[in-house]
Amino acid sequence: MNKKYRVPFKKINLSKKCHMQLRLGEFTVDKLDLIEDTKGNAGDTGKLIITNLRIIWHSSFLPKINLSIGYNTFITINTKTIHSLQGKHVQALHILASFRHCRYEFLFTNQDLKSTRHYTSVIGVYRAYVSSKIYREIKLRSGIINDKQLTLLPLETVHSTLQDIWNLSLEQGNVGTFIVTNIRLVWFADMNYQFNISIPYLIIANITVKNSKFGPTLVVTSTESSGGYILGFQVNPIQKLHTVHKEILMLLKAFEKSPIFGIDYTFEHEAPLQQLNVEQQSEIQDNQPEISNVFGYYFSEGSNQRKPSFSIYLGLAAEEPRETSTLQSLWELVRQT
């Protein structure tokens, strides 16, 4: 199966080519002009696009200078008062993110000093993202069953409910109820409703029928990023097993074409937001060398400082750059006029 839609933006992308194309199931929540990427491109205003899965910033002068930050990389998000190049104190959107075992810091300021949407919109959508993890993550022993009934999520519909289904995750197995919806698979034990599992289609890597010591078994494998779980369910008779297997494959195929990530956000000052369209931009390939080690400009080291040393390049003593950067490369961010 196509895995492209599986993991909703666990990355930070920074490059000299446009990454504006929205993926299936992604939509624009808000779009702001006059936004500055203060840490990486100070003095250069651009557009901030807020989707249900990530934020995208690109320079208005050079759209090929852009970055994409998935909500799944966020560690903290808040506001921070900083001193702007114009000598004013402004409220910046402050994001600390983690990617490949490193931390990165981002600051976005709004040149429209009366507007707060650059942080209210992002913080609001991110909170909606965090509160809807059940659409995107395996949940064990959660409060999803009430009086033998599955508590449905928004946009969720039940397609089939099967009784006397054995969960083979334990040696002796447990009998319970298996529910197939348009968003996930759910199983709960008949003797203890709190013994349950919710498996979203977003994290299913494979589903097949295999032989086991219990006989033909429905085997569900989750993606490596979700833990690589292997779950087995015994469905009798075998005709019913093959029927439910085919049904789930059809639902997975439909879900792949129109995935539901579960993020819903409404501005406090207006009615439910209509979907906005991002300008369609073809990907721009730059023949010039990529900005060297661009991640370094957002790298967060806390309060650690390096010792200054004399630089022949500058003709004065300066703090040594990080190992991945040079003093020459730091000037590559300065726009050529």
N, C-alpha and C positions, 0 to 999 in steps of 0.2 A: 504494500500500500504506500501511497505518497506520504512521506513524513514531513513535507515542507510546512504544513499547517500545525504540526503537533505542538511544539514548544513555543509559547507566545513571547518572543523577544527576550531571551535571556542574554542579550548581547549589548555591547556599546560599540557603535560603528562611527568612526571618524575618518573622513576621506576627502578626496578631491573629485568625487563623482556623486551624482545625485542618487539618493536612496529614497525617493519620494513615492514610489509605487506602493500603494497599500495592499496588504495581503487579503486573502479571503477571510471574511468575518471582521475585518478591521474597518473602522469608520472614523471620520474626523468629528471631534466634539467641539473644538474651539480653534480659532486661528487668529493670531495677533501680529500686527506690524510693529515696527519701531522697537524691536527687542534686541538687546545687545548680549552677545556671549562674552560677558565681562572678563572671564578668566582666560579664555583661549583666543578671543578676537576682540579685544578692547578697542573701542572707537569705531567699530564696524557694526552698523545696525542690520537687522535681518528679520526674518519671519519665524515665529514660534508656532508650530502646528501640534496640537494636542489631540491624540487619538485615544481609543479605548485600550491600547496596548503599549503606547510609548509616547515620547515627545520627540519632535524633529525640529532642529533649528538649521536654517541656511542663510548665508549672507545675501543681502539684497543686491549688492554690487557684483558678487561672484557666487551664484547659486551652487557651483560645484564645490564650494567650501561649505560643508554641512556636517552635522552629527545627528545620530539617532541613539536614544537612550531608552531601553526597555524598562518598564516598571519593575520587572522581576530582578533587576540589578540594584534597585534602590536599597540603601541601608537606612538613611534618614532623609527627611525632606522638611524644610522649614523656611522661615524668612530671616534675613540677616541685613542689618544696617551697614552700608559700606560708603566710602567716600568716592564719588565719581570723578572722572577726568575733568568735568566742568566745575569741580570744587563744591559740589552739593552732596548732602547726605541723602541717600536713596535706599528704598527697601528692595532688596534683591531676593530672588528665589534661589535658595541654597540647597543643592542636592549632593549627597555623598553616596557614591555607588561603588559596587564591587564587581570586578571582572577579571577572570583568570588569576585569582588570588592576590590581586592588587586593588587598592582603593583609589578612586578618582573623585575630584571635587569639581562641581560646576556652579557657576553663578550667572544668573540671567537678570538683567535690569530692563525696566521699561522707560523709554525716552519720553513717554507720556506720563508725567509725574503724578497726574490725577488718577491714573488707572491702577488698579490692583489685580487685574485679571491674570497677569503673568504668574502670580502665585496662587490666587484663590481657585482658578480653574484647574491647575495642575494638582494642587493638594486635594481638591474635591474628587477629581477623577481617580487619583491614586488611592484614596480611601475606598472608593467604590471597587477598585481592582482588588484590594486586600480583602474586602468583605465578601468577595465572590469566588474565593479560592476553591470552593466545592465543585465549581464547574471545570476546574483545571487540575485538581490534585486528588489522589486517592485518600479517602477518609475512612478510618477504622473506629468502630465503637462510638459513633456520633449520634446525636439526637435526631435522627432522620425518620424514625418510625414512631407513629402515634396511634395507639389502639389498633394495631395490626395493619395500619395503612401508611404508605409512604407519603411524607410531606413533600409535595411537589414544589419545584423551583419555578420561578417565572419563566415562561416559554416552554416548560416541560410538559410532555404528554406521555401517558403510559400506553405501550403497544401490546404487552402481554404480561401475564402474571402466572407463574408456574409453582405449584405446590409440591411438597415432598422432594425437594432438590437437595442433594448432599454436597456440602462444602468439604472438600478433601484436603484442606490446608493443614488439618491436624491428623495424626495417625489414625484415630478412631473415626474421624469424620463427624459432621453435625448436620442434621436434617433441618431444612428451613424453606423459606419462600424466595424465589428468584424473580426479579422484576426487570423487564426490558423497557426502557424509555427512549425517546429521541435524543437524549443527552448522555445517558450513562447506563451502567448495569448495577443493580443493587441486589444484595442478598442479606437476609437476616434470619437468625435462628428462631425456631418456633418456641423453644423453651426460655429464651432470653433475648428480647428485642434489642437490647443494647449490644449484643454480639452481632455486629453487622459490618458491611463493607460497601462503599460506594466507589465505583470505577468509571470515571468519565471517559468518553470516547477519545478525548484529546490526548490521553496518555496511553492508549492501547497500541502496542506495537504489532501484535499479532493475535489472532484468535483462530483456533483450529480444533479438530477432533482427533484425539490420540488414544492409543490403548495404554492402560495402566493396570496395576494389580487389582483395581476395583472394576476393571472393564473399560469399555469406551467412555472417554471423558472429554468434556468441553474444557479446553485449556486456554486461559487468557494470560498473555504476557504483556507487561507494561514496559514502557520505554526505559532506557538506562537512566535517563535524567530523573525519572520518577522513582527510581529504586530498583528497576529490573525485576519486579515481582512476577512469580509464576503461580497462578491460581487455577485450581481444578474444581469442576462441578460435575457431578454425576446426574444425568437426566435419563429417566426411564419412562417408556420403552425407547429403544434406539431410534425408532421413527420420529419420536418427539425430539430427540437429541439433534438429529439432522435438520429438522424443521426450525428449531430455535437457532441453530448455527447459521442457517441460510438467512433467517430474519435479521440477525445481528449484523451479518455481512452487508445486507442491503441498507440497513440503517447507518452503518459506518460509512458506506459509500455516499449516501445522501448527506451525512454530516460533513464529510470531507469537502463537498461542494459548497456547503453553507454552514461553516462551524459557528457555534454559539459559545462565546467566551464569558458571558454573564455579566459584563460590566455595563451598568446603567447609571447615568448621571443626569440630573436636571439642575439647571441654574436656579438659585434661590429667588432671583428677581424676575423670572419669566416662566412661561409654560414649557413643557417638555421640548427640548431642542430638536429641531429638524436636522437631519443629516446634512452636513456641509460637504462640499466637494473640493478636494485638493486639486490645484492646477496640474494637469497632466504634463509632465516634463520627461522628455526622452533622456536616457542616461547619457551623461556627458563624460567621455573618456578624455583625460588630459595627457598629452604626449610629454609634458614636462615631468621631471622627477617628482615623486610624491613628497609632500611635506615630511621631512625626516622626523621619525619618532614623535608623531603628533600627539600620541597618548601622554607623552612626558609633560605637556603643558597643563594637563588636568590632574597630574599625579598628585596624590595627597600624602604628605609625609608628616603631618602633624606639626609640631613645633621644632623639629630637628633642623639644625642649621649646619652648613659645612664651613670650614675655615676658609678665609679669603687668601688668595695668592696672587702674585703679580702676573698680569696677562699681557703678553707682547701684542696680542690682537687689539686690546683696548688701550694699552699704555698706562694702565693703573691697576691697583689691587681690586679684585672682585671675588665674590663667593664662587667657588667652583661649581659648574653645572653638574647635573646628574650624569651617571656613567653613560647613559644612552643618548646624551645631548652634547652639543658643542656650542661655544659662544657664537660661532658663525651661524649655526642652524637656528638660534633664537631670533635672528634678524629676518629669517625667512617668512615670519608672520607679518612683517611690515609690508604693506601694499606698495607695489612699484608705481610711481606716478610718471 
